[in-house]
Amino acid sequence: MPLGEERHIGESVMREIFKDPDYIEDPVLLDYLMSIWQPLIEAAKLRGELSTEMEQRFAWQGFLIKDPSINAFALPGGYMGVHLGLIAAVSNRDELASVLAHELSHITQRHISRLFAQQAQQTPLMLGAMVLGIIAAGRNPNAASALMVGGQAAATQSQLNFSRDMEREADRVGYGVMLQAGYDGSGFVSMFQKLQQASRLNDNGSYPYLRSHPLTTERIADMTSRQVGAAQSINPQNNLPSNWAHLIMSARAKVLSKTHSDAHQLNMDLANQAMLNTKESHTNKISKLYAGALSSMTSSNFVQAHRFINALETLSTEGKTPEFAYLLTLLKAQLFTLDNQAMLALSALEQLPKTRAVKFMICENQIKINTSASKLSCSLTLRDWLNAHPKDIHAWELLSQAQLQNQETLSSIRSMAEAYALRFDYAPAIDRLYAAQSLSKEIAKKTGLSKAQEMESSIIDARLRSLLALRREQSLQR
């Protein structure tokens, strides 16, 4: 299968995933996920597992699914989805890296393409629907059945499950990639053991990762033999300050994956108990206090959130890593943002490294302040970011908000159209560009277009032609 066709299948699946209410955009967690994913990609290149052509043609995009089950999945074309339940379940960064390395190896070894080659008579769209059905099967069997296309596709479903040979290959290659990237190989062993235990205790369909990735004794033994002394030294870093940042990210994923009020109340109760229990370990307190603070913020109980954050900050001043301090400050800034204290949020954020999450939170608060200077600063920051990352959907959405408040209506409409186009949802993107064209003509008649508006109008015309061609191509593929 050509790389372009494989990429197209992945895009057809992503178009549906973007519409799924469980798709979640959390810049903090996504930054953390990509901080592990990117070194693995670089390691795969160094090992020769990832060709230059594949690197250029595939998306290499990670995304999050708001689902408490333990699952991750690779899609054709370099897309990789991670359930929040997986991040919440793993004990450290190495265990998460082992799963991502395994999934990355499914992509670099082109396992999906090799399976699809057996079904060459299927159209790419049908194959994409079949992949989506496999993903949905772990969450909603009825939805999965609805997504499968016809009897032939349903009959082929079993063939889409990776063979045991492909699983072994993904283990072997993923292990090498993980070590090349600098992660501890013991994470592979402990992750397998954790999944094996979960499969024994929770065989109720809630762990799709276990079903699509059969954990044979042979596979576990193979990984154990590769890790010298693994039985004596599995994840010794779990309780060290160097792992505290992961504890925070795990707690964040846990809170975001369960949004009902009872879950938030439980997190707040556990945090209160942790504050009173002098015998509670630091690691347990960190997880519980962070989860309690985030749940309090979600429940608009900002006073209690402050209490939990203060307790986190005073736990211990020794051994706190810069990453841990960064995440605590970011949590405090998020609290100020939700509590409409934009100036305090900006004051906290200014001292932090300008990561994607920090840039976006700064812009959110600058939009709230709603001064000419703040809106202009936000727009300039986002334009610079999009020059380097033109496929960042959330950045286009934020830019659209800032431009609208800054009375750059043409640009705002075009930015929102770009966000829709990046979701492969061409119809609403085209509708917005048509609306922008009409507005441009109206402005030209009334007051005439400024130089900036003339340039924006030209971009809108060009993008409209481009998206119309893409929609025609999409229609032909159906």
C-alpha positions as CSV (number, residue, x, y, z in Angstrom):
1,M,0.0,0.0,0.0
2,P,1.4,3.4,-0.9
3,L,2.2,5.7,2.0
4,G,-0.2,8.3,0.7
5,E,-3.1,5.9,0.7
6,E,-2.2,4.7,4.2
7,R,-2.1,8.4,5.3
8,H,-5.6,8.9,3.7
9,I,-7.0,5.9,5.6
10,G,-5.8,7.5,8.9
11,E,-7.3,10.8,8.0
12,S,-10.7,9.2,7.3
13,V,-10.6,7.7,10.7
14,M,-9.5,10.9,12.4
15,R,-12.3,12.8,10.8
16,E,-14.7,10.7,12.8
17,I,-12.6,10.7,16.0
18,F,-12.6,14.6,15.9
19,K,-16.4,14.5,16.1
20,D,-16.4,12.0,19.0
21,P,-17.4,13.8,22.3
22,D,-14.7,11.7,24.0
23,Y,-12.0,13.5,22.0
24,I,-10.3,15.9,24.4
25,E,-7.9,18.8,24.0
26,D,-5.9,19.3,27.2
27,P,-2.7,21.2,26.4
28,V,-1.0,20.2,29.7
29,L,-1.5,16.4,29.2
30,L,-0.8,16.6,25.5
31,D,2.5,18.4,26.1
32,Y,3.4,15.6,28.5
33,L,2.4,12.9,26.1
34,M,4.3,14.5,23.2
35,S,7.4,14.9,25.5
36,I,7.6,11.1,25.5
37,W,6.3,10.5,22.0
38,Q,8.8,12.8,20.2
39,P,12.0,11.2,21.7
40,L,10.7,7.8,20.6
41,I,10.2,9.1,17.0
42,E,13.8,10.5,17.0
43,A,15.1,7.2,18.4
44,A,13.2,5.2,15.7
45,K,14.9,7.4,13.1
46,L,18.4,6.8,14.6
47,R,17.8,3.0,14.6
48,G,16.7,3.1,10.9
49,E,13.1,2.0,11.8
50,L,11.6,5.2,10.4
51,S,12.5,6.2,6.8
52,T,12.8,9.8,5.7
53,E,9.9,9.4,3.3
54,M,7.7,8.0,6.0
55,E,8.7,10.7,8.4
56,Q,7.7,13.3,5.8
57,R,4.5,11.7,4.6
58,F,2.9,10.7,7.9
59,A,1.3,13.0,10.4
60,W,3.0,11.8,13.6
61,Q,0.2,13.3,15.7
62,G,-0.8,12.2,19.2
63,F,-4.2,12.8,20.6
64,L,-6.2,12.1,23.8
65,I,-9.4,10.2,24.4
66,K,-11.5,10.9,27.5
67,D,-12.0,7.3,28.4
68,P,-11.0,5.6,31.8
69,S,-10.2,2.3,30.1
70,I,-6.5,1.2,29.7
71,N,-6.0,1.6,26.0
72,A,-3.8,3.1,23.3
73,F,-4.0,2.5,19.5
74,A,-2.0,3.2,16.4
75,L,-3.7,4.4,13.2
76,P,-2.5,4.3,9.6
77,G,-0.6,7.5,8.6
78,G,1.2,8.1,11.9
79,Y,-1.7,8.9,14.2
80,M,-1.6,7.6,17.8
81,G,-4.4,7.8,20.3
82,V,-4.1,7.4,24.1
83,H,-7.0,6.9,26.5
84,L,-6.7,9.0,29.7
85,G,-7.2,5.7,31.6
86,L,-3.8,4.5,30.4
87,I,-2.0,7.6,31.7
88,A,-3.9,7.3,35.0
89,A,-2.9,3.7,35.4
90,V,0.8,3.7,34.6
91,S,3.2,4.3,37.6
92,N,5.9,6.2,35.8
93,R,7.1,7.7,32.5
94,D,8.9,4.5,31.5
95,E,5.8,2.4,31.6
96,L,3.9,4.9,29.4
97,A,6.9,5.1,27.0
98,S,6.8,1.3,26.7
99,V,3.2,1.4,25.4
100,L,3.9,4.4,23.1
101,A,7.0,2.6,21.7
102,H,5.0,-0.5,21.0
103,E,2.3,1.5,19.2
104,L,4.9,3.5,17.3
105,S,6.5,0.3,16.1
106,H,3.1,-0.9,14.7
107,I,3.3,2.3,12.5
108,T,6.9,2.1,11.5
109,Q,6.7,-1.6,10.7
110,R,3.6,-0.8,8.7
111,H,1.6,-3.6,10.3
112,I,-1.8,-2.0,9.4
113,S,-0.7,-1.6,5.8
114,R,0.5,-5.2,5.7
115,L,-2.8,-6.4,7.0
116,F,-4.8,-4.3,4.5
117,A,-2.7,-5.6,1.7
118,Q,-4.6,-8.9,2.2
119,Q,-7.8,-6.9,1.5
120,A,-6.7,-5.0,-1.6
121,Q,-10.2,-5.0,-3.1
122,Q,-11.5,-2.8,-0.2
123,T,-11.7,1.0,-0.8
124,P,-9.7,3.2,1.5
125,L,-12.9,4.7,3.1
126,M,-14.2,1.2,3.9
127,L,-10.9,0.2,5.4
128,G,-10.9,3.4,7.4
129,A,-14.4,2.6,8.7
130,M,-13.2,-0.9,9.6
131,V,-10.3,0.6,11.7
132,L,-12.7,2.9,13.4
133,G,-15.0,-0.1,14.2
134,I,-12.1,-1.9,15.8
135,I,-11.3,1.1,18.0
136,A,-15.0,1.5,19.0
137,A,-15.3,-2.2,19.8
138,G,-13.4,-1.7,23.1
139,R,-15.9,1.0,24.2
140,N,-19.2,0.3,22.7
141,P,-19.9,-2.9,20.8
142,N,-23.2,-1.6,19.3
143,A,-21.4,1.5,18.0
144,A,-18.7,-0.7,16.5
145,S,-21.3,-2.8,14.7
146,A,-22.8,0.3,13.2
147,L,-19.4,1.5,12.0
148,M,-18.6,-1.7,10.2
149,V,-19.4,-1.5,6.5
150,G,-21.4,-4.4,5.2
151,G,-21.1,-8.1,5.7
152,Q,-17.8,-8.4,4.0
153,A,-16.2,-5.7,6.3
154,A,-17.7,-7.5,9.3
155,A,-16.2,-10.8,8.2
156,T,-12.8,-9.1,7.8
157,Q,-12.8,-7.5,11.3
158,S,-11.0,-10.4,12.9
159,Q,-8.2,-10.1,10.4
160,L,-7.5,-6.5,11.5
161,N,-6.4,-7.6,15.0
162,F,-2.7,-7.7,14.9
163,S,-1.3,-11.2,14.7
164,R,0.8,-12.6,17.5
165,D,3.9,-12.3,15.2
166,M,3.2,-8.6,14.7
167,E,2.8,-8.1,18.4
168,R,6.1,-9.8,19.1
169,E,7.7,-7.7,16.4
170,A,6.2,-4.5,18.0
171,D,7.5,-5.6,21.4
172,R,11.0,-6.3,20.1
173,V,11.3,-3.1,18.0
174,G,9.6,-1.0,20.6
175,Y,11.9,-2.2,23.3
176,G,14.9,-1.2,21.2
177,V,13.4,2.2,20.4
178,M,12.6,2.8,24.0
179,L,16.2,2.1,25.1
180,Q,17.5,4.3,22.3
181,A,15.4,7.1,23.5
182,G,16.9,6.8,27.0
183,Y,14.0,5.2,28.9
184,D,14.4,2.3,31.4
185,G,13.5,-1.0,29.7
186,S,12.1,-2.2,33.0
187,G,9.0,-0.1,32.2
188,F,8.2,-2.7,29.5
189,V,8.3,-5.5,32.0
190,S,6.3,-3.8,34.7
191,M,3.7,-2.6,32.2
192,F,3.2,-6.2,31.0
193,Q,2.9,-7.5,34.5
194,K,0.4,-4.7,35.4
195,L,-1.7,-5.5,32.3
196,Q,-1.6,-9.2,33.0
197,Q,-2.9,-8.6,36.5
198,A,-5.6,-6.3,35.2
199,S,-6.7,-8.9,32.7
200,R,-7.1,-11.4,35.5
201,L,-9.1,-9.1,37.8
202,N,-11.1,-7.1,35.2
203,D,-12.1,-9.4,32.4
204,N,-15.3,-7.5,31.8
205,G,-14.6,-5.8,28.5
206,S,-13.2,-2.7,30.1
207,Y,-9.7,-3.2,29.0
208,P,-9.6,-3.1,25.2
209,Y,-5.8,-2.9,25.1
210,L,-5.6,-6.3,26.7
211,R,-8.0,-7.8,24.1
212,S,-6.3,-6.3,21.1
213,H,-2.8,-7.0,22.5
214,P,-2.9,-10.6,23.9
215,L,-0.5,-10.9,26.8
216,T,1.0,-14.4,26.4
217,T,3.4,-15.8,28.9
218,E,5.9,-16.0,26.1
219,R,5.8,-12.3,25.4
220,I,6.2,-11.4,29.1
221,A,9.1,-13.8,29.4
222,D,10.7,-12.4,26.3
223,M,10.7,-8.8,27.7
224,T,11.9,-10.0,31.1
225,S,14.8,-11.8,29.5
226,R,15.8,-8.6,27.6
227,Q,15.8,-6.6,30.8
228,V,18.8,-7.9,32.8
229,G,18.0,-8.0,36.5
230,A,14.4,-6.8,35.8
231,A,12.9,-8.9,38.6
232,Q,15.1,-7.2,41.2
233,S,14.9,-3.6,39.8
234,I,11.5,-3.0,38.3
235,N,10.9,0.8,38.4
236,P,12.9,1.8,41.4
237,Q,12.1,5.4,40.6
238,N,8.4,5.2,41.5
239,N,8.7,6.9,44.8
240,L,11.5,9.3,44.0
241,P,11.0,13.1,43.5
242,S,12.0,12.6,39.8
243,N,8.7,10.7,39.3
244,W,6.6,13.4,41.0
245,A,5.8,15.1,37.7
246,H,4.4,11.8,36.4
247,L,2.2,11.4,39.5
248,I,0.7,14.8,38.8
249,M,0.0,13.9,35.2
250,S,-1.5,10.6,36.2
251,A,-3.8,12.4,38.7
252,R,-4.8,14.9,36.0
253,A,-5.7,12.1,33.6
254,K,-7.7,10.4,36.3
255,V,-9.8,13.5,37.0
256,L,-10.4,14.4,33.4
257,S,-11.4,10.9,32.5
258,K,-14.3,10.8,35.1
259,T,-16.3,14.0,34.9
260,H,-19.4,13.1,37.0
261,S,-19.9,15.0,40.3
262,D,-19.5,11.9,42.5
263,A,-16.0,11.3,41.2
264,H,-15.0,14.9,41.9
265,Q,-16.4,14.8,45.4
266,L,-14.5,11.5,46.1
267,N,-11.3,13.2,44.9
268,M,-11.9,16.2,47.2
269,D,-12.6,13.8,50.2
270,L,-9.5,11.8,49.6
271,A,-7.4,15.1,49.4
272,N,-8.9,16.3,52.7
273,Q,-8.0,12.9,54.3
274,A,-4.5,13.1,52.9
275,M,-3.9,16.5,54.5
276,L,-4.9,15.1,57.9
277,N,-3.0,11.8,57.7
278,T,0.5,12.3,58.9
279,K,1.5,8.8,57.9
280,E,0.5,9.2,54.2
281,S,3.5,8.9,51.9
282,H,4.6,11.9,49.9
283,T,3.7,10.2,46.6
284,N,0.2,9.4,47.7
285,K,-0.3,12.9,49.0
286,I,0.9,14.4,45.8
287,S,-1.6,12.4,43.7
288,K,-4.5,13.0,46.0
289,L,-3.9,16.7,46.6
290,Y,-3.5,17.4,42.9
291,A,-6.6,15.4,42.0
292,G,-8.5,17.2,44.8
293,A,-7.4,20.6,43.6
294,L,-8.4,19.9,40.0
295,S,-11.7,18.5,41.0
296,S,-12.4,21.5,43.3
297,M,-11.6,23.8,40.4
298,T,-13.9,21.9,38.1
299,S,-16.6,22.2,40.8
300,S,-15.9,25.9,41.1
301,N,-14.8,25.5,44.7
302,F,-11.9,27.8,44.3
303,V,-11.2,28.3,48.1
304,Q,-10.7,24.6,48.6
305,A,-8.6,24.4,45.5
306,H,-6.3,27.0,47.0
307,R,-6.0,24.9,50.2
308,F,-5.0,21.8,48.3
309,I,-2.4,23.7,46.1
310,N,-0.9,25.3,49.2
311,A,-0.6,21.9,50.8
312,L,1.1,20.6,47.7
313,E,3.6,23.5,47.7
314,T,4.5,23.0,51.4
315,L,4.9,19.2,51.3
316,S,8.6,19.4,50.9
317,T,11.0,21.9,49.5
318,E,13.7,19.3,49.0
319,G,14.0,17.3,45.9
320,K,11.3,19.1,43.9
321,T,12.4,19.0,40.3
322,P,11.9,22.0,37.9
323,E,9.3,20.0,36.0
324,F,7.3,19.4,39.3
325,A,7.5,23.1,40.2
326,Y,6.4,24.0,36.6
327,L,3.3,21.8,36.8
328,L,2.3,23.2,40.2
329,T,2.6,26.8,39.0
330,L,0.6,25.9,35.9
331,L,-2.1,24.4,38.1
332,K,-2.2,27.6,40.1
333,A,-2.4,29.7,36.9
334,Q,-5.3,27.4,35.8
335,L,-7.1,28.2,39.1
336,F,-6.7,31.9,38.6
337,T,-7.9,31.6,35.0
338,L,-11.1,29.7,36.0
339,D,-11.6,32.2,38.9
340,N,-11.5,35.1,36.4
341,Q,-8.3,36.5,38.0
342,A,-6.5,37.0,34.6
343,M,-3.8,39.3,35.9
344,L,-2.8,36.9,38.6
345,A,-2.8,34.1,36.1
346,L,-0.5,36.0,33.7
347,S,1.8,36.9,36.6
348,A,2.2,33.2,37.4
349,L,2.6,32.2,33.8
350,E,5.3,34.8,32.9
351,Q,7.9,33.0,35.0
352,L,7.3,29.6,33.3
353,P,9.0,28.2,30.1
354,K,6.9,29.1,27.1
355,T,5.5,25.6,26.3
356,R,2.4,25.1,24.2
357,A,0.2,24.9,27.3
358,V,1.7,28.0,28.8
359,K,1.4,30.0,25.5
360,F,-2.3,29.0,25.2
361,M,-3.1,29.8,28.8
362,I,-1.5,33.2,28.4
363,C,-3.6,33.9,25.4
364,E,-6.8,32.8,27.1
365,N,-6.1,35.3,29.9
366,Q,-5.1,38.0,27.4
367,I,-8.4,37.5,25.6
368,K,-10.2,37.9,29.0
369,I,-8.4,41.1,29.8
370,N,-9.7,42.4,26.5
371,T,-7.4,45.4,25.9
372,S,-6.0,46.3,22.5
373,A,-2.4,45.5,23.7
374,S,-3.4,42.1,25.2
375,K,-5.4,41.0,22.2
376,L,-2.6,42.1,19.9
377,S,0.0,40.2,22.0
378,C,-2.1,37.1,21.9
379,S,-2.5,37.3,18.1
380,L,1.2,37.8,17.5
381,T,2.1,34.8,19.8
382,L,-0.4,32.5,18.1
383,R,0.7,33.6,14.6
384,D,4.3,32.8,15.5
385,W,3.3,29.5,16.9
386,L,1.3,28.6,13.8
387,N,4.2,29.5,11.5
388,A,6.1,26.7,13.2
389,H,3.0,24.4,13.8
390,P,0.5,25.2,11.0
391,K,-1.6,22.1,11.8
392,D,-2.4,23.0,15.5
393,I,-6.2,23.0,15.6
394,H,-6.5,24.5,19.0
395,A,-4.1,27.4,18.1
396,W,-6.3,28.3,15.1
397,E,-9.4,28.3,17.4
398,L,-7.8,30.6,19.9
399,L,-6.5,32.9,17.2
400,S,-10.0,33.1,15.8
401,Q,-11.3,34.3,19.2
402,A,-8.5,36.9,19.6
403,Q,-9.1,38.2,16.0
404,L,-12.8,38.4,16.6
405,Q,-12.3,40.5,19.7
406,N,-9.8,42.6,17.9
407,Q,-12.4,43.3,15.1
408,E,-10.4,41.4,12.5
409,T,-13.6,39.7,11.4
410,L,-12.3,38.4,8.0
411,S,-9.2,36.8,9.6
412,S,-11.3,35.4,12.5
413,I,-13.6,33.6,10.0
414,R,-10.7,32.3,8.0
415,S,-8.9,31.0,11.2
416,M,-12.0,29.0,12.2
417,A,-12.3,27.6,8.7
418,E,-8.7,26.4,9.0
419,A,-9.5,24.6,12.3
420,Y,-12.4,22.8,10.6
421,A,-10.2,21.9,7.6
422,L,-7.6,20.4,9.9
423,R,-10.3,18.1,11.3
424,F,-11.0,17.0,7.6
425,D,-14.5,18.5,8.0
426,Y,-14.5,20.4,4.8
427,A,-18.2,21.4,4.5
428,P,-18.3,23.8,7.5
429,A,-14.8,25.1,6.5
430,I,-16.0,25.9,3.0
431,D,-19.2,27.5,4.3
432,R,-17.1,29.9,6.5
433,L,-14.9,30.8,3.6
434,Y,-17.9,31.6,1.5
435,A,-19.2,33.8,4.3
436,A,-15.8,35.5,4.5
437,Q,-15.9,36.2,0.7
438,S,-19.3,37.8,1.0
439,L,-18.2,39.9,3.9
440,S,-15.1,41.0,2.0
441,K,-17.2,42.2,-0.9
442,E,-19.5,44.0,1.4
443,I,-16.6,45.8,3.1
444,A,-15.1,46.7,-0.3
445,K,-18.4,48.4,-1.3
446,K,-18.9,50.3,1.9
447,T,-15.5,51.5,3.0
448,G,-12.9,49.8,0.7
449,L,-10.5,47.1,1.9
450,S,-7.4,47.9,3.8
451,K,-4.1,46.4,2.6
452,A,-4.3,43.8,5.4
453,Q,-7.9,43.0,4.4
454,E,-6.9,42.7,0.7
455,M,-4.2,40.2,1.6
456,E,-6.6,38.3,3.8
457,S,-9.2,38.3,1.0
458,S,-6.7,36.8,-1.4
459,I,-5.8,34.0,1.1
460,I,-9.5,33.3,1.6
461,D,-10.0,32.9,-2.2
462,A,-7.0,30.6,-2.5
463,R,-8.0,28.5,0.5
464,L,-11.5,28.2,-0.8
465,R,-10.3,26.8,-4.1
466,S,-8.1,24.4,-2.3
467,L,-10.8,23.1,0.0
468,L,-13.3,22.7,-2.8
469,A,-10.8,20.5,-4.6
470,L,-10.3,18.4,-1.4
471,R,-14.1,18.1,-0.9
472,R,-14.5,16.8,-4.5
473,E,-11.7,14.3,-3.9
474,Q,-13.4,13.2,-0.6
475,S,-16.7,12.8,-2.4
476,L,-15.1,10.6,-5.1
477,Q,-13.6,8.4,-2.5
478,R,-17.0,7.8,-0.9
